[in-house]
């Protein structure tokens, strides 16, 4: 006979369902149409259950932003560390940039873009997301330092700027692709960034 779940386990399970459902609603329907009704329908929980855990829809969306960031970083780490052979063959920074681009283009990351775009015209959402974004991008920089320690040491304070610049480039590219996909330009851009990376990392 299976053990009964504790109250905390039931709480965590409900929150997980709501986070996953809200993420899917953002990806499939966009922020404006990701209503409480749709989210609860996807999660299979009542609206009362949602509001027991999140005071407002906006509070849930801020929690989604934090969750998406954590999941994205975890997947990036696994991808980079899981390609040992590729790291030995390629310039580490070039490989790191390829994985950044893949994560920016990922289905999961579309939820983050929906939130970021909605925050542009929603002061309250922007206020809620700002500390989440601050932690997220700080975690990205720390992960970069962990995965590329030699480059981080060589560049010093400029490494953080480099990481932020790479993320900004591929965030912008991903948003452009929603309307105007340009695969050839995207590959040429990556080649150009690779050439620049070689100049940055060249000894002396």
Secondary structure, 3 states (H helix, E strand, C coil): CCCCCCHHHHHHHHHHHHHHHHHHHHHHHCCCCCCHHHHHHHHCCCHHHHHHHCCCHHHHHHHHHHHHHHHHHHHHHHHHHCCHHHHHHCCHHHHHHHHHHHHHHCHHHHHHHHHHHHHHCCHHHHHHHHHHHHHHHHHHHHHHHHHCHHHHHHHCCHHHHHHHHHHHHHHHHHHHHHHCCCHHHHHHHHHHHHHHHHHHHCCC
